């Protein structure tokens, strides 16, 4: 069974084009290093919940959109190997203070599927 790495973040609407450009490069790099799939999604129906929600999880502001993304790998070991390569790829070296989103509010993790149809 595969392994999934996912993340959720808030992107200022004014920075959305810059984020999309960065995501395109990121997806290319992830795929070249062995990810089986790479998906970036902009929130279209993500209401601000009273207790929990995607916007609450990343402290999204009124002028931001929620981005939900994931990559699929052959296994956790494959994910770890791909991530090691991605993190040292010179194409992704950038100044975190110049990113088109606040990385401190990004949430991420690895997930072991228990059902694949």
C-alpha positions as protocol buffer text, in pm:
chain_id: "A"
residue {
  index: 1
  type: UNK
  ca { x: 0 y: 0 z: 0 }
}
residue {
  index: 2
  type: UNK
  ca { x: 119 y: 356 z: -71 }
}
residue {
  index: 3
  type: UNK
  ca { x: 209 y: 637 z: 171 }
}
residue {
  index: 4
  type: UNK
  ca { x: 78 y: 996 z: 164 }
}
residue {
  index: 5
  type: UNK
  ca { x: 246 y: 1317 z: 274 }
}
residue {
  index: 6
  type: UNK
  ca { x: 3 y: 1603 z: 314 }
}
residue {
  index: 7
  type: UNK
  ca { x: 0 y: 1966 z: 414 }
}
residue {
  index: 8
  type: UNK
  ca { x: -241 y: 2253 z: 469 }
}
residue {
  index: 9
  type: UNK
  ca { x: -148 y: 2622 z: 466 }
}
residue {
  index: 10
  type: UNK
  ca { x: -293 y: 2969 z: 424 }
}
residue {
  index: 11
  type: UNK
  ca { x: -185 y: 3178 z: 125 }
}
residue {
  index: 12
  type: UNK
  ca { x: -261 y: 3550 z: 97 }
}
residue {
  index: 13
  type: UNK
  ca { x: -483 y: 3606 z: -207 }
}
residue {
  index: 14
  type: UNK
  ca { x: -236 y: 3871 z: -325 }
}
residue {
  index: 15
  type: UNK
  ca { x: 39 y: 3604 z: -333 }
}
residue {
  index: 16
  type: UNK
  ca { x: -160 y: 3329 z: -504 }
}
residue {
  index: 17
  type: UNK
  ca { x: 13 y: 3360 z: -843 }
}
residue {
  index: 18
  type: UNK
  ca { x: 355 y: 3344 z: -676 }
}
residue {
  index: 19
  type: UNK
  ca { x: 244 y: 3042 z: -474 }
}
residue {
  index: 20
  type: UNK
  ca { x: 118 y: 2864 z: -788 }
}
residue {
  index: 21
  type: UNK
  ca { x: 454 y: 2924 z: -957 }
}
residue {
  index: 22
  type: UNK
  ca { x: 637 y: 2788 z: -652 }
}
residue {
  index: 23
  type: UNK
  ca { x: 399 y: 2488 z: -635 }
}
residue {
  index: 24
  type: UNK
  ca { x: 461 y: 2403 z: -1002 }
}
residue {
  index: 25
  type: UNK
  ca { x: 834 y: 2393 z: -941 }
}
residue {
  index: 26
  type: UNK
  ca { x: 786 y: 2198 z: -619 }
}
residue {
  index: 27
  type: UNK
  ca { x: 565 y: 1941 z: -788 }
}
residue {
  index: 28
  type: UNK
  ca { x: 817 y: 1895 z: -1067 }
}
residue {
  index: 29
  type: UNK
  ca { x: 1098 y: 1840 z: -816 }
}
residue {
  index: 30
  type: UNK
  ca { x: 893 y: 1597 z: -604 }
}
residue {
  index: 31
  type: UNK
  ca { x: 797 y: 1392 z: -911 }
}
residue {
  index: 32
  type: UNK
  ca { x: 1153 y: 1386 z: -1045 }
}
residue {
  index: 33
  type: UNK
  ca { x: 1274 y: 1253 z: -711 }
}
residue {
  index: 34
  type: UNK
  ca { x: 1019 y: 971 z: -696 }
}
residue {
  index: 35
  type: UNK
  ca { x: 676 y: 1089 z: -581 }
}
residue {
  index: 36
  type: UNK
  ca { x: 402 y: 893 z: -760 }
}
residue {
  index: 37
  type: UNK
  ca { x: 156 y: 1184 z: -757 }
}
residue {
  index: 38
  type: UNK
  ca { x: 156 y: 1546 z: -645 }
}
residue {
  index: 39
  type: UNK
  ca { x: -162 y: 1753 z: -596 }
}
residue {
  index: 40
  type: UNK
  ca { x: -218 y: 2117 z: -491 }
}
residue {
  index: 41
  type: UNK
  ca { x: -576 y: 2236 z: -419 }
}
residue {
  index: 42
  type: UNK
  ca { x: -721 y: 2578 z: -338 }
}
residue {
  index: 43
  type: UNK
  ca { x: -1003 y: 2575 z: -86 }
}
residue {
  index: 44
  type: UNK
  ca { x: -1339 y: 2619 z: -254 }
}
residue {
  index: 45
  type: UNK
  ca { x: -1576 y: 2506 z: 22 }
}
residue {
  index: 46
  type: UNK
  ca { x: -1390 y: 2537 z: 353 }
}
residue {
  index: 47
  type: UNK
  ca { x: -1613 y: 2718 z: 603 }
}
residue {
  index: 48
  type: UNK
  ca { x: -1468 y: 2864 z: 920 }
}
residue {
  index: 49
  type: UNK
  ca { x: -1591 y: 2623 z: 1186 }
}
residue {
  index: 50
  type: UNK
  ca { x: -1693 y: 2712 z: 1539 }
}
residue {
  index: 51
  type: UNK
  ca { x: -1445 y: 2467 z: 1694 }
}
residue {
  index: 52
  type: UNK
  ca { x: -1239 y: 2309 z: 1416 }
}
residue {
  index: 53
  type: UNK
  ca { x: -1189 y: 2365 z: 1044 }
}
residue {
  index: 54
  type: UNK
  ca { x: -919 y: 2395 z: 782 }
}
residue {
  index: 55
  type: UNK
  ca { x: -909 y: 2776 z: 815 }
}
residue {
  index: 56
  type: UNK
  ca { x: -880 y: 2751 z: 1195 }
}
residue {
  index: 57
  type: UNK
  ca { x: -603 y: 2492 z: 1169 }
}
residue {
  index: 58
  type: UNK
  ca { x: -380 y: 2735 z: 977 }
}
residue {
  index: 59
  type: UNK
  ca { x: -516 y: 3055 z: 1132 }
}
residue {
  index: 60
  type: UNK
  ca { x: -634 y: 3177 z: 792 }
}
residue {
  index: 61
  type: UNK
  ca { x: -715 y: 3546 z: 771 }
}
residue {
  index: 62
  type: UNK
  ca { x: -994 y: 3704 z: 566 }
}
residue {
  index: 63
  type: UNK
  ca { x: -754 y: 3789 z: 283 }
}
residue {
  index: 64
  type: UNK
  ca { x: -613 y: 3434 z: 260 }
}
residue {
  index: 65
  type: UNK
  ca { x: -716 y: 3109 z: 94 }
}
residue {
  index: 66
  type: UNK
  ca { x: -656 y: 2762 z: 233 }
}
residue {
  index: 67
  type: UNK
  ca { x: -435 y: 2530 z: 27 }
}
residue {
  index: 68
  type: UNK
  ca { x: -459 y: 2154 z: 81 }
}
residue {
  index: 69
  type: UNK
  ca { x: -190 y: 1946 z: -89 }
}
residue {
  index: 70
  type: UNK
  ca { x: -47 y: 1598 z: -90 }
}
residue {
  index: 71
  type: UNK
  ca { x: 206 y: 1371 z: -252 }
}
residue {
  index: 72
  type: UNK
  ca { x: 180 y: 994 z: -290 }
}
residue {
  index: 73
  type: UNK
  ca { x: 477 y: 764 z: -245 }
}
residue {
  index: 74
  type: UNK
  ca { x: 538 y: 390 z: -276 }
}
residue {
  index: 75
  type: UNK
  ca { x: 598 y: 360 z: 100 }
}
residue {
  index: 76
  type: UNK
  ca { x: 708 y: 557 z: 403 }
}
residue {
  index: 77
  type: UNK
  ca { x: 1066 y: 457 z: 327 }
}
residue {
  index: 78
  type: UNK
  ca { x: 1022 y: 593 z: -24 }
}
residue {
  index: 79
  type: UNK
  ca { x: 876 y: 916 z: 117 }
}
residue {
  index: 80
  type: UNK
  ca { x: 1176 y: 955 z: 347 }
}
residue {
  index: 81
  type: UNK
  ca { x: 1418 y: 902 z: 58 }
}
residue {
  index: 82
  type: UNK
  ca { x: 1229 y: 1141 z: -173 }
}
residue {
  index: 83
  type: UNK
  ca { x: 1211 y: 1408 z: 98 }
}
residue {
  index: 84
  type: UNK
  ca { x: 1585 y: 1381 z: 164 }
}
residue {
  index: 85
  type: UNK
  ca { x: 1649 y: 1450 z: -205 }
}
residue {
  index: 86
  type: UNK
  ca { x: 1389 y: 1727 z: -226 }
}
residue {
  index: 87
  type: UNK
  ca { x: 1530 y: 1908 z: 77 }
}
residue {
  index: 88
  type: UNK
  ca { x: 1876 y: 1921 z: -81 }
}
residue {
  index: 89
  type: UNK
  ca { x: 1761 y: 2006 z: -435 }
}
residue {
  index: 90
  type: UNK
  ca { x: 1916 y: 2343 z: -526 }
}
residue {
  index: 91
  type: UNK
  ca { x: 1606 y: 2446 z: -723 }
}
residue {
  index: 92
  type: UNK
  ca { x: 1412 y: 2470 z: -398 }
}
residue {
  index: 93
  type: UNK
  ca { x: 1668 y: 2666 z: -200 }
}
residue {
  index: 94
  type: UNK
  ca { x: 1507 y: 2996 z: -112 }
}
residue {
  index: 95
  type: UNK
  ca { x: 1476 y: 3249 z: 164 }
}
residue {
  index: 96
  type: UNK
  ca { x: 1190 y: 3137 z: 391 }
}
residue {
  index: 97
  type: UNK
  ca { x: 1115 y: 3502 z: 472 }
}
residue {
  index: 98
  type: UNK
  ca { x: 1044 y: 3561 z: 101 }
}
residue {
  index: 99
  type: UNK
  ca { x: 796 y: 3271 z: 70 }
}
residue {
  index: 100
  type: UNK
  ca { x: 446 y: 3367 z: -55 }
}
residue {
  index: 101
  type: UNK
  ca { x: 292 y: 3226 z: 267 }
}
residue {
  index: 102
  type: UNK
  ca { x: 365 y: 3205 z: 639 }
}
residue {
  index: 103
  type: UNK
  ca { x: 543 y: 2872 z: 685 }
}
residue {
  index: 104
  type: UNK
  ca { x: 495 y: 2885 z: 1062 }
}
residue {
  index: 105
  type: UNK
  ca { x: 122 y: 2827 z: 1010 }
}
residue {
  index: 106
  type: UNK
  ca { x: 164 y: 2532 z: 773 }
}
residue {
  index: 107
  type: UNK
  ca { x: 64 y: 2191 z: 907 }
}
residue {
  index: 108
  type: UNK
  ca { x: 197 y: 1870 z: 755 }
}
residue {
  index: 109
  type: UNK
  ca { x: 235 y: 1502 z: 821 }
}
residue {
  index: 110
  type: UNK
  ca { x: 268 y: 1153 z: 681 }
}
residue {
  index: 111
  type: UNK
  ca { x: -26 y: 915 z: 656 }
}
residue {
  index: 112
  type: UNK
  ca { x: -48 y: 540 z: 613 }
}
residue {
  index: 113
  type: UNK
  ca { x: -356 y: 455 z: 405 }
}
residue {
  index: 114
  type: UNK
  ca { x: -571 y: 175 z: 537 }
}
residue {
  index: 115
  type: UNK
  ca { x: -809 y: 168 z: 239 }
}
residue {
  index: 116
  type: UNK
  ca { x: -736 y: 225 z: -129 }
}
residue {
  index: 117
  type: UNK
  ca { x: -1008 y: 168 z: -389 }
}
